[in-house]
Amino acid sequence: AQTVTQSQPEMSVQEAETVTLSCTYDTSESDYYLFWYKQPPSRQMILVIRQEAYKQQNATENRFSVNFQKAAKSFSLKISDSQLGDAAMYFCAYLVGFGNEKLTFGTGTRLTIIP
Amino acid sequence: GAVVSQHPSRVICKSGTSVKIECRSLDFQATTMFWYRQFPKQSLMLMATSNEGSKATYEQGVEKDKFLINHASLTLSTLTVTSAHPEDSSFYICSARGDLAGTGSRQETQYFGPGTRLLVL
C-alpha cells in the first residue's frame, strides 16, 4: 500500500524568509502524481503545486517550488518570501493515475508565519 | 477555472433526521467526485468515490446505507447522511476531477469544495 509521510507536524518561519516542508512516500509504481495542498483556517483545500513523476524537472508556481527526488521518494515543498497568507496546514498527497484514482494524503504540516 | 462549490456550508440538525449535502463543479464536467470526512486536526479520510451514472464505491468501514451518494450528472453529486447521530458530526469535503479543457482528456488533479460543517444535536 502507498503511504505518505510528513515528519514535521509543525513548522514556523519568519515573514519574508524561506521554509521547506518535507514529504516522503512509499510506492512500487513508476508512473504517479504528487501534490501539495494548502488548507488555511477557512478549511478550503487549495492546490499549491503538482508534479508528474515522469518529469525530471521540478515544478514551480511563483514562490512555491518542489524538490522532487524520485529515487529517494522525496517531494519537499519550498516556500520563498513567506507571507502571512501562507499560514495554513499543508498536505502532501500521492496519486497513481490509472486504475487507482484515490489520493493518499500525509498527516499534514501546520505552518506558522511569524510577523 | 476548476471551481467546486458545496452547499450548505454549515448545517445543524436533530438526531434522527437526514441531511443532504450538494457538491457542484461550476466550470467543468466532473467525471469523478470524491467525498471525504475530516476530523479536527487530522487529515482527510476518503469515504467514497462516485462516477457519473454509476454506483458509488465506498471505502472499507463506511456504511453505504448511512451515507447515500448520488452522482446523477456531470456537475452534481450529493451526499445524504441518513438518520444522523451526534457521532456523524464532522467536516465533510467533496472534490471533483474531470476534463477541465473540454478536450476529452482526463485530468488527474482533484479540486476541492469549501466543505460542509455538520453538527448533529
Interface residues (C-beta under 8 A of the other chain):
Chain A: Y33 F35 Y37 S42 R43 Q44 M45 I46 L47 R50 F91 L95 G97 E101 K102 L103 F105 G106 T107 G108
Chain B: T32 F34 Q38 Q42 S43 L44 L46 T49 F91 I93 S95 R97 E108 T109 Q110 Y111 F112 P114 G115
